[in-house]
């Protein structure tokens, strides 16, 4: 498959997957409209969401072409051009390559490297990590004092990584406390910026 076809395929999936909850033409249109509304309601807005989606797709393409294990084994979150990479790889070389390739995507302002090197190339308990992430996202969703849509969560080896934009310090404290109080969580790493942080304009 050519580079162009790979790019188009990944970009198409990135934009269309949120809308595939219904099979009818009407359902598809409603899903797409809802997806756009959700994107527009985020702090980064619709334009920012689309830009971040393109960055994410570009990085995934670069990883896939370089190393399929890299593509499958790493977590990737993008918010306002800031890139958070999490997960586990087998060697320092793969870790360095993943970060180097992330910087190659147009529009990237920062790459935060939270990749762990483990000989097996696997997390200790993927199912438990997934459960932790789901529990935390649910807590955000049902907390009216937290704008859940502005946050990204990933869990690797019982460590929770928080990413996104908080409305203020009070909201951020609630988010961090929620993470700390989820069963099995051993550590919380915060990469969330406040809405008023000047770095968001950079």
C-alpha positions in Angstrom: 0.0 0.0 0.0 1.4 3.4 -0.9 2.1 6.1 1.7 -0.7 8.2 0.3 -3.2 5.4 0.6 -2.1 4.6 4.2 -2.4 8.3 5.1 -5.9 8.6 3.6 -7.0 5.4 5.4 -5.8 6.5 8.8 -7.2 10.0 8.5 -10.6 8.6 7.3 -10.8 6.4 10.3 -9.7 9.2 12.7 -12.5 11.4 11.5 -15.2 8.8 10.9 -15.0 6.3 13.7 -16.9 8.4 16.2 -19.8 8.6 13.8 -20.1 4.8 13.2 -22.5 4.1 16.0 -25.4 3.9 13.6 -25.7 2.1 10.3 -28.3 4.1 8.5 -27.5 7.2 6.5 -29.6 9.3 8.9 -27.8 7.7 11.9 -24.4 8.4 10.4 -25.3 12.0 9.8 -26.5 12.4 13.4 -23.4 10.7 14.7 -21.1 13.0 12.7 -23.1 16.0 13.8 -22.8 15.0 17.4 -19.1 14.4 17.0 -18.6 17.9 15.6 -20.7 19.4 18.5 -18.6 17.5 21.1 -15.4 18.7 19.4 -16.6 22.3 19.3 -17.4 22.2 23.0 -13.9 21.4 24.0 -11.5 24.1 25.2 -9.5 23.6 22.0 -12.6 24.1 19.8 -13.4 22.3 16.6 -10.4 23.7 14.7 -8.1 22.6 17.4 -9.7 19.2 17.6 -9.3 18.6 13.9 -5.6 19.8 14.0 -4.9 17.4 16.9 -6.6 14.6 15.0 -4.4 15.2 12.0 -1.3 15.2 14.2 -2.3 12.0 15.9 -2.9 10.3 12.5 0.4 11.5 11.2 2.3 10.1 14.2 0.5 6.8 13.9 1.4 6.5 10.3 5.1 7.2 11.1 5.1 4.6 13.9 3.3 2.0 11.8 5.8 2.4 9.0 8.8 2.2 11.4 7.7 -0.6 13.7 4.4 -2.3 14.1 5.2 -3.1 17.8 5.6 0.7 18.4 2.3 1.4 16.8 0.5 -1.3 18.8 2.2 -0.9 22.1 2.2 2.9 22.7 -0.5 5.2 23.9 -0.9 8.5 22.2 -2.8 11.7 23.2 -2.7 15.0 21.5 -4.1 18.3 22.9 -3.4 21.7 21.3 -0.2 20.4 19.7 1.1 18.9 22.9 1.8 15.2 22.5 1.8 12.7 25.3 3.3 9.3 24.6 2.8 6.4 27.1 3.2 2.7 27.1 5.9 0.1 27.1 8.7 -0.8 24.6 11.5 -3.4 24.6 14.5 -1.1 24.2 15.8 2.5 24.6 16.3 2.6 20.8 12.6 2.0 20.2 11.8 4.6 22.9 14.0 7.2 21.2 12.6 6.4 17.8 9.0 6.8 18.9 9.7 10.3 20.3 11.8 11.3 17.3 9.1 10.3 14.9 6.4 12.1 17.0 8.3 15.4 16.6 8.2 14.9 12.8 4.5 15.5 12.6 3.5 19.0 11.4 2.0 21.1 14.2 3.7 19.4 17.2 4.7 21.9 19.9 5.8 19.5 22.6 6.4 15.8 23.1 6.1 14.4 26.6 7.9 11.1 26.9 6.4 8.7 29.4 7.5 5.5 27.7 8.8 2.8 29.9 11.4 0.3 28.7 10.6 -3.3 29.7 12.4 -6.3 28.3 9.2 -8.2 27.6 7.7 -5.2 25.8 4.4 -5.7 27.7 2.6 -4.1 30.6 2.2 -6.1 33.9 -1.6 -6.2 33.8 -3.2 -4.7 30.7 -6.7 -5.7 31.8 -6.3 -4.0 35.2 -4.9 -0.8 33.6 -7.9 -0.7 31.2 -10.2 -1.1 34.2 -8.6 1.8 36.1 -8.9 4.1 33.0 -12.5 3.2 32.6 -13.3 3.8 36.3 -11.6 7.2 36.2 -13.3 8.3 33.1 -16.6 7.4 34.7 -15.8 9.4 37.8 -15.0 12.5 35.5 -18.3 12.0 33.6 -20.5 12.0 36.7 -18.7 14.9 38.5 -20.5 18.1 37.5 -17.5 20.1 38.7 -15.3 18.5 36.1 -15.4 19.2 32.3 -14.6 15.6 31.4 -14.4 16.3 27.7 -11.2 18.3 28.2 -9.2 15.3 29.7 -7.4 12.4 28.4 -6.5 9.4 30.6 -4.1 6.5 30.2 -3.0 3.9 32.7 0.3 1.9 32.3 1.4 -0.5 35.0 -1.0 1.0 37.6 0.3 4.6 36.9 -2.4 7.1 35.7 -1.3 9.7 33.2 -3.6 12.8 33.1 -3.6 15.1 30.1 -5.6 18.0 28.7 -6.9 21.4 30.1 -8.4 22.2 33.4 -10.8 25.2 33.9 -9.0 26.2 37.1 -6.9 24.8 40.0 -10.0 23.6 41.9 -11.1 21.4 39.0 -7.6 20.1 38.5 -7.4 19.1 42.2 -10.7 17.2 41.9 -9.3 15.4 38.8 -6.1 14.4 40.6 -8.0 13.3 43.7 -10.3 11.2 41.6 -7.3 9.4 40.1 -5.6 8.9 43.4 -8.8 7.3 44.8 -9.3 4.7 42.1 -8.6 1.2 43.4 -5.2 -0.3 42.4 -3.7 3.1 41.3 -0.1 3.4 42.6 0.9 6.7 41.1 -0.7 9.7 39.3 1.3 11.8 36.7 -0.2 15.1 35.9 0.4 16.8 32.5 -2.7 18.9 32.5 -2.5 22.6 31.9 -4.7 25.2 33.4 -7.0 27.1 31.0 -5.1 30.3 31.9 -1.7 28.8 31.3 0.3 31.1 28.9 1.9 28.0 27.3 -1.5 27.3 25.6 -0.9 30.3 23.4 2.6 29.2 22.3 
